[in-house]
Amino acid sequence: MSTLLDISQIDMVFPTPKGPFTALKGVDLKIAEGEFVSLIGHSGCGKSTVLNVVAGLHQATTGGVILNGKEVKEPGPERAVVFQNHSLLPWLTAYENVELAVDQVFGRGKSKAEKKEWIEHNLTLVHMDHAMHKRPDEISGGMKQRVGIARALAMQPDVLLMDEPFGALDALTRAHMQDSLMEIQNELNNTVIMITHDVDEAVLLSDRIVMMTNGPAATIGEILDVNLERPRDRLALAEDPEYIHLRSSVLRFLYEKQRKVEVMPTGKSSKAKPQKKSAAA
């Protein structure tokens, strides 16, 4: 597959009162068209910073991002972002929230009838056509996030960027959203970069899992290929040996990177007490 997105040797340094802080160091990653890539790592490892650089919200200190042969210097509709918070305008209906994005991207490129059809199509993709005329305060958290995804998809982005999109949802709703995202990605074959703390989510959804080292100067520690056949069934995968192996590989990486050596005042060192392994590490 040809490279759609090239993240090339990114360093990200932020000024602070105590001097420069290096958040990222030498992040290098190529992503193919139609690929689903998850970024995973502990808090503070720079996952969101990588996503913000790709989105054009930050400019890398050194290195850069090339999308479809063009350098990314600012936000653009070819990179739609879905955040953990749905960010819907509360006074507008689900339909009207999606309509805002469509008007911004397509302007007069679509007729009124074409826009209506396109908006309804994307709400149907996320199973929200039945509630398209409801406002955010009339629907559940999971439904709000579905509208946020519909709004992003309606922009027809080259890359869909997702920053822990299901992190605020309960377990059952999260599972339903994951299934919906797999359906959408299977139908559209769109390119997705998703940040997650959930190991099971990463293995279930991804073609590759990019595991970040702890900051400061965080970088890519390992990249894990997920060669599980699609479409994927979470219940069938629960006992699949390859799924179990992949899950264990991610947990092992996160657990080993989590262990730190603390220097005692006497000069002696002791290992910090390791935390329990968790699927939502």
Helices and strands as residue ranges (DSSP letters): E 3-14, E 21-32, E 36-40, H 47-55, E 62-67, E 70-71, E 79-82, H 94-106, H 112-125, G 129-131, G 136-138, H 141-153, E 159-163, H 171-188, E 191-195, H 199-205, E 208-212, E 220-225, H 234-237, H 241-258, E 261-263, E 269-271
